[in-house]
Each structure stands twice: as structure tokens, then as C-alpha cells.
Amino acid sequence: MNKKQLLLTGADGQLGETIQQQWSSAPISQRYDLHAFAKQQLDITDSDSLGNRLNALAIDVIINAAAYTAVDKAEEHEEGAFAVNKDGPKNLALWAKFAGAKLIHISTDFVFDGTNRAPYREQDTTNPLGVYGASKLAGELAVTEILPNDSIVVRASWVYSQYKNNFVKTMLRLMAEKESLNVVNDQIGSPTSTNSLTSFIFDVISSEKGSGIYHWSDQGAISWYDFAMAIQEEGLAAGLLDNSIPISPISTDLYATPATRPAYSVLDCAKAEADFVCTMAPWREQLQRVIQSMQDRDKSSGTL
């Protein structure tokens, strides 16, 4: 059987790393060849070189995990954020339309302003608070306008993994270095492990159905303070931390950042669960899995 060709952009990011790590053991690998490119290898903002590369590979499906994700830096680098988060997805969508390919585009909860008090549904009004969210929303709009029947936009929230830089790894580092921490407790969302996000993406591609926008996260709604407390507990249990430190809850106005974050960005994933073969996993269960992966990597490297 001739395999189809799948392109992964942003292969050097935390989602891209996870997709590659899970690929060989996933059933989808029996039907697709994976072509994974880091941002240095494939510039999605350069439409000419992008088109030449995709034509040569005869790509059938694209997972766009490339993104400008530095939320605070985006406030000062608006042009760069929009180039990657809007123009890049637009270029991919235009090529996919020409080639008859399908595009899976990863987006974010930051397209919302956080004024809801019930989980956000796909059709709820968007109103990003900063450049990052605005650039991601612009990318969504470009993709769905150009490729309405052959694209799926996946909005995910509070994404983390055992790879790269993210809240979990930052907290573990600070907990090992500091005598105490302050963490905001008035921003509420749902952590999303790249493990579960990857599984969902594989389900979407394998189903060969669906189009439009879908939400995906792990199950539960917590504050960053709640998340930090759980990270410390799991880090101690796994031996990644030697001692516990006091963690104090503080309000957002005591922790100023260049970009404003949504106060509430829990995503309603009912549509995704209804349309695809997938079930949300409890966020704590997914955190334990990531912490375990970190522990295993430390053991194999001899640092434990």
C-alpha cells in the first residue's frame, strides 16, 4: 500500500517533538510517511520556497505546529508575530487549496478575552487581548476562509510537555532554585499535555472527516496557583525535587506582564468528543505522565 505524505511544521517545538516521539508507535504511521521540519529547515512565511518544498514531497496532509508563542515579546514584535501566526498559515492554506491537501492548524485559547464564566465553545465571540492572540486569530481566519472544507483549526490551552520551555518545566526549575514562589490564582484555564493533544491530532487525521474549529484540552479547570501546587507535589513524588517550598497565591495585578492574559479560558471540548474517537483525560493524570517522562529521562542521563 502506498503511504500518504504528512508534513509537520514547527518540529522543534514542544508539540512537534511530541508528535515525532509518538509517531512510530501510533497506528497512523502505517498509513502516512512523516516529514518533520524545524523552523530553520522550512520557513512557512516564505511562500515560494515553501511551495517548492511541498510540491517536491507531494504532501497530502499538513500539521502546522509552527507558531510565534512568546506572548510577552509579541507586544514589541508585532510584525514578527503576525508573519508566523497569520502569513505562515495563510501560505500553507493557499498551497493546500491548490494541491488538494488537508491542513490541521494549531491555535490557542488566547483568541478569547476571558470574560466568560462558562467554558468557551467554538462559536463564541473572539476578542483577543494582545498581539499574540490577535495574530493567532488572524491565522485562524485565513485558514478557514481559504480552506473551509479541508482545514481543521484546533484551539488548545495552557500547553506543556517534557520538552522545551513551558510552565511545568519553569516551575520545577524555580522550585529547585528559590526559597518561595508567588503564583497567580485568578487566571483559570485547563492545562493541556502535548501527549493528549498529539493523540487528538492523530485521531483527527485518521478519521479523514471534519472541518472547521475544534477545542481540545485536558479535563478540569484550575488556576496557575493550583497547577503550581500540583507540579510541586508530583515533582517531589517523582524525585525531581528534593524539598518543598512555600507557594503563595497572588492576584494578577501584583504580577505585571507586558501582555494581558485572559482571566478565564476554559475550553468546551464537547464538539471534539462528539465528532472524533477521543476522550478528554483528567489534567492531573496527564501531568503525572509528563513528570514520569521527565523522571525517566533524568534516570537515563544519570542525573537522578
C-alpha positions, -999 to 999 in steps of 0.1 A, spaced: 0 0 0 13 34 -10 15 57 20 2 92 21 26 121 28 23 142 60 42 174 67 49 186 102 59 222 106 74 235 139 90 201 145 115 217 170 87 230 193 72 210 222 42 198 202 64 189 173 88 170 195 59 150 210 44 142 176 77 128 165 83 109 197 48 92 195 49 87 157 65 52 153 41 36 178 10 52 165 -13 34 140 -13 65 118 24 57 109 12 27 90 -7 50 66 15 81 64 51 90 59 61 118 83 82 147 70 91 168 100 108 203 96 120 227 122 116 264 116 152 267 104 146 240 78 112 253 65 102 289 66 64 290 63 65 328 58 84 323 25 56 312 1 79 304 -28 104 281 -10 75 266 9 56 258 -22 86 243 -39 93 220 -9 57 209 -5 54 202 -43 85 181 -42 72 160 -13 36 157 -28 22 164 7 -14 152 14 -18 164 50 -2 193 69 1 197 107 10 233 113 26 234 147 48 263 138 40 294 158 53 326 174 44 317 210 64 343 230 33 360 244 50 390 261 77 395 234 49 397 208 38 430 222 71 445 210 75 423 179 40 425 163 53 422 127 72 390 135 42 375 154 18 382 125 43 369 100 45 335 116 10 333 131 -10 348 102 11 348 70 25 314 76 -8 296 80 -22 316 50 7 304 28 0 268 39 -37 271 32 -32 286 -2 -8 257 -11 -32 231 3 -61 246 -17 -40 244 -49 -28 208 -42 -60 194 -27 -43 187 6 -57 189 42 -45 213 68 -45 208 106 -37 242 122 -30 246 159 -43 277 176 -49 289 212 -73 299 239 -58 334 237 -83 343 209 -108 349 238 -108 378 263 -116 357 294 -149 374 303 -169 342 301 -177 322 332 -186 290 313 -163 270 291 -158 286 257 -174 270 227 -161 271 192 -187 296 181 -183 320 210 -172 356 202 -134 360 199 -118 391 213 -80 387 219 -64 409 245 -29 412 230 -8 408 199 -2 371 203 -39 363 205 -47 387 176 -21 371 154 -33 336 161 -69 347 154 -58 362 121 -42 329 112 -74 310 120 -94 334 99 -70 330 69 -71 292 71 -109 288 75 -116 314 47 -91 299 22 -98 262 30 -133 260 46 -139 223 38 -103 209 41 -90 225 72 -93 219 109 -83 245 135 -75 230 169 -76 255 198 -56 243 228 -50 259 262 -21 260 286 1 236 266 30 219 283 53 189 279 85 173 289 102 192 260 113 228 256 102 257 278 68 257 294 51 264 327 58 229 342 95 229 335 98 266 346 81 258 379 103 228 386 134 248 379 122 277 401 112 253 429 147 239 429 163 273 429 140 295 451 131 295 487 95 306 479 72 314 450 42 336 442 18 323 416 -13 340 403 -46 324 413 -72 345 394 -64 332 359 -84 300 353 -79 275 325 -73 239 315 -37 225 312 -31 205 280 -4 180 277 12 177 243 7 139 248 -31 142 248 -30 169 221 -10 147 199 -34 118 203 -63 140 194 -45 153 163 -38 117 152 -75 109 158 -85 138 136 -62 128 107 -71 91 109 -108 99 108 -104 117 75 -135 137 83 -145 170 98 -136 206 91 -138 239 110 -128 248 145 -124 224 174 -114 229 210 -91 205 229 -76 204 264 -73 181 293 -102 178 317 -106 202 346 -105 239 353 -78 252 377 -57 283 384 -20 287 377 -15 285 415 -34 252 416 -12 239 388 20 250 405 9 232 437 3 200 418 36 203 399 54 206 432 36 175 447 42 154 416 78 166 413 85 156 449 69 122 445 90 116 414 122 127 430 127 156 406 126 180 437 144 175 470 123 198 491 90 216 491 89 254 492 61 278 502 39 288 473 17 318 478 -14 327 457 -14 363 444 -37 383 421 -28 392 385 -24 429 393 5 420 416 23 402 387 26 427 359 34 414 324 36 432 290 7 411 276 -27 408 293 -38 372 298 -75 361 297 -88 356 333 -108 326 322 -101 305 292 -115 270 298 -125 254 266 -156 233 259 -144 202 241 -178 185 236 -178 190 199 -144 173 195 -155 143 217 -187 140 197 -171 142 162 -139 121 168 -129 90 187 -113 107 216 -120 113 253 -106 141 275 -82 128 302 -80 144 337 -53 171 338 -37 156 369 -33 123 352 -16 139 322 7 159 345 18 127 362 26 112 328 48 142 318 65 142 352 72 105 348 87 111 314 110 137 329 120 113 357 128 86 331 149 110 311 168 120 342 174 84 351 187 75 317 210 105 317 223 97 352 212 129 369 190 110 394 
